Amino acid sequence: MHQVIDNNPEAKGASAVLDKHKDEYMLSPCGVNRWIVVELCDHILVQHLRVANFELFSSIAKSVRLSISER
């Protein structure tokens, strides 16, 4: 089980980042600091992190930061 815990206040549809349907996505205006916090309820071993953008007319991520915590 995983869920979106928090995101930047300007974002709409943040839970879509975890949805397997590629026609739903998170929208956030340009010029704001965009971020999202996802909770993973099970212990995991991260081997790969994939960031994808399937929307043809949107911007791409300039940087990605992955933070991990035991709690």
FIKOLZA-1660 file (N, C-alpha, C; in steps of 0.1 Angstrom, whole numbers, plus 5000, padded with zeros to 4 digits):
% residues 71
   i   px   py   pz ch aa at
   1 5008 4988 5000  A  M  N
   1 5000 5000 5000  A  M CA
   1 5009 5012 5000  A  M  C
   2 5005 5022 4992  A  H  N
   2 5013 5035 4992  A  H CA
   2 5002 5046 4990  A  H  C
   3 5006 5058 4994  A  Q  N
   3 4997 5069 4993  A  Q CA
   3 5005 5082 4992  A  Q  C
   4 4999 5092 4987  A  V  N
   4 5004 5106 4986  A  V CA
   4 5001 5112 5000  A  V  C
   5 5012 5116 5007  A  I  N
   5 5010 5122 5020  A  I CA
   5 5009 5138 5019  A  I  C
   6 5017 5144 5011  A  D  N
   6 5017 5158 5009  A  D CA
   6 5022 5162 4996  A  D  C
   7 5019 5174 4992  A  N  N
   7 5024 5180 4979  A  N CA
   7 5023 5195 4979  A  N  C
   8 5029 5202 4969  A  N  N
   8 5028 5216 4969  A  N CA
   8 5014 5220 4968  A  N  C
   9 5010 5231 4975  A  P  N
   9 4996 5235 4976  A  P CA
   9 4990 5239 4962  A  P  C
  10 4998 5243 4953  A  E  N
  10 4992 5247 4940  A  E CA
  10 4989 5235 4931  A  E  C
  11 4993 5223 4934  A  A  N
  11 4991 5211 4926  A  A CA
  11 4977 5206 4927  A  A  C
  12 4973 5200 4916  A  K  N
  12 4959 5194 4915  A  K CA
  12 4961 5180 4910  A  K  C
  13 4954 5170 4916  A  G  N
  13 4955 5156 4911  A  G CA
  13 4968 5149 4915  A  G  C
  14 4974 5152 4926  A  A  N
  14 4986 5147 4930  A  A CA
  14 4986 5131 4932  A  A  C
  15 4975 5126 4935  A  S  N
  15 4974 5111 4937  A  S CA
  15 4975 5104 4924  A  S  C
  16 4974 5111 4913  A  A  N
  16 4975 5105 4899  A  A CA
  16 4989 5100 4897  A  A  C
  17 4999 5105 4904  A  V  N
  17 5013 5101 4902  A  V CA
  17 5015 5086 4905  A  V  C
  18 5006 5081 4913  A  L  N
  18 5007 5067 4917  A  L CA
  18 4997 5058 4909  A  L  C
  19 4989 5064 4901  A  D  N
  19 4979 5057 4893  A  D CA
  19 4986 5051 4880  A  D  C
  20 4982 5039 4877  A  K  N
  20 4988 5032 4865  A  K CA
  20 4982 5037 4852  A  K  C
  21 4971 5044 4853  A  H  N
  21 4965 5050 4841  A  H CA
  21 4973 5062 4836  A  H  C
  22 4978 5062 4824  A  K  N
  22 4987 5072 4819  A  K CA
  22 4979 5085 4814  A  K  C
  23 4966 5084 4814  A  D  N
  23 4958 5096 4810  A  D CA
  23 4954 5105 4822  A  D  C
  24 4958 5102 4834  A  E  N
  24 4956 5110 4845  A  E CA
  24 4969 5114 4851  A  E  C
  25 4971 5127 4855  A  Y  N
  25 4983 5132 4859  A  Y CA
  25 4982 5144 4868  A  Y  C
  26 4992 5147 4875  A  M  N
  26 4993 5158 4885  A  M CA
  26 4995 5171 4877  A  M  C
  27 4988 5182 4880  A  L  N
  27 4990 5194 4873  A  L CA
  27 4995 5204 4883  A  L  C
  28 5005 5212 4880  A  S  N
  28 5011 5222 4888  A  S CA
  28 5015 5234 4880  A  S  C
  29 5012 5246 4883  A  P  N
  29 5016 5258 4875  A  P CA
  29 5031 5260 4874  A  P  C
  30 5035 5266 4863  A  C  N
  30 5049 5269 4861  A  C CA
  30 5053 5280 4871  A  C  C
  31 5066 5280 4874  A  G  N
  31 5071 5290 4883  A  G CA
  31 5069 5288 4898  A  G  C
  32 5064 5276 4902  A  V  N
  32 5063 5273 4916  A  V CA
  32 5072 5261 4919  A  V  C
  33 5075 5260 4932  A  N  N
  33 5084 5249 4936  A  N CA
  33 5074 5236 4937  A  N  C
  34 5076 5227 4928  A  R  N
  34 5068 5215 4928  A  R CA
  34 5074 5204 4935  A  R  C
  35 5066 5197 4944  A  W  N
  35 5071 5186 4952  A  W CA
  35 5060 5177 4956  A  W  C
  36 5063 5165 4960  A  I  N
  36 5053 5155 4964  A  I CA
  36 5060 5145 4974  A  I  C
  37 5052 5141 4984  A  V  N
  37 5057 5132 4994  A  V CA
  37 5048 5119 4993  A  V  C
  38 5055 5108 4991  A  V  N
  38 5048 5095 4989  A  V CA
  38 5052 5086 5001  A  V  C
  39 5042 5080 5007  A  E  N
  39 5045 5070 5018  A  E CA
  39 5044 5056 5013  A  E  C
  40 5054 5048 5015  A  L  N
  40 5054 5034 5012  A  L CA
  40 5053 5026 5025  A  L  C
  41 5043 5019 5027  A  C  N
  41 5040 5012 5040  A  C CA
  41 5048 5000 5042  A  C  C
  42 5054 4994 5032  A  D  N
  42 5062 4982 5033  A  D CA
  42 5077 4986 5032  A  D  C
  43 5085 4978 5039  A  H  N
  43 5099 4979 5037  A  H CA
  43 5103 4976 5023  A  H  C
  44 5111 4984 5016  A  I  N
  44 5115 4981 5003  A  I CA
  44 5130 4983 5001  A  I  C
  45 5135 4977 4991  A  L  N
  45 5149 4979 4986  A  L CA
  45 5149 4986 4973  A  L  C
  46 5153 4999 4973  A  V  N
  46 5152 5006 4960  A  V CA
  46 5164 5002 4951  A  V  C
  47 5161 4997 4940  A  Q  N
  47 5171 4993 4930  A  Q CA
  47 5171 5003 4918  A  Q  C
  48 5159 5008 4914  A  H  N
  48 5158 5018 4903  A  H CA
  48 5148 5028 4907  A  H  C
  49 5149 5040 4902  A  L  N
  49 5139 5050 4903  A  L CA
  49 5137 5056 4889  A  L  C
  50 5124 5055 4885  A  R  N
  50 5121 5060 4872  A  R CA
  50 5112 5072 4873  A  R  C
  51 5115 5082 4865  A  V  N
  51 5107 5094 4865  A  V CA
  51 5103 5095 4850  A  V  C
  52 5090 5095 4848  A  A  N
  52 5085 5095 4834  A  A CA
  52 5075 5107 4832  A  A  C
  53 5074 5112 4820  A  N  N
  53 5065 5122 4816  A  N CA
  53 5059 5118 4803  A  N  C
  54 5046 5115 4804  A  F  N
  54 5038 5110 4792  A  F CA
  54 5030 5121 4786  A  F  C
  55 5030 5133 4792  A  E  N
  55 5023 5144 4786  A  E CA
  55 5032 5152 4776  A  E  C
  56 5027 5152 4763  A  L  N
  56 5036 5158 4753  A  L CA
  56 5039 5173 4754  A  L  C
  57 5030 5180 4760  A  F  N
  57 5032 5195 4760  A  F CA
  57 5035 5200 4774  A  F  C
  58 5041 5192 4783  A  S  N
  58 5044 5197 4796  A  S CA
  58 5060 5197 4797  A  S  C
  59 5064 5204 4808  A  S  N
  59 5079 5204 4810  A  S CA
  59 5083 5192 4817  A  S  C
  60 5096 5190 4817  A  I  N
  60 5102 5178 4823  A  I CA
  60 5109 5182 4836  A  I  C
  61 5112 5172 4845  A  A  N
  61 5118 5175 4858  A  A CA
  61 5132 5179 4856  A  A  C
  62 5136 5190 4862  A  K  N
  62 5150 5195 4861  A  K CA
  62 5158 5188 4871  A  K  C
  63 5153 5184 4883  A  S  N
  63 5161 5177 4893  A  S CA
  63 5151 5168 4901  A  S  C
  64 5156 5157 4906  A  V  N
  64 5148 5148 4915  A  V CA
  64 5156 5145 4927  A  V  C
  65 5149 5146 4939  A  R  N
  65 5156 5143 4951  A  R CA
  65 5148 5132 4958  A  R  C
  66 5155 5121 4962  A  L  N
  66 5149 5110 4968  A  L CA
  66 5154 5110 4983  A  L  C
  67 5145 5110 4992  A  S  N
  67 5148 5110 5006  A  S CA
  67 5142 5098 5012  A  S  C
  68 5149 5091 5021  A  I  N
  68 5144 5079 5027  A  I CA
  68 5145 5080 5043  A  I  C
  69 5135 5075 5049  A  S  N
  69 5134 5075 5064  A  S CA
  69 5129 5062 5069  A  S  C
  70 5134 5059 5081  A  E  N
  70 5129 5046 5087  A  E CA
  70 5115 5048 5093  A  E  C
  71 5110 5061 5095  A  R  N
  71 5097 5064 5100  A  R CA
  71 5090 5074 5092  A  R  C
% end
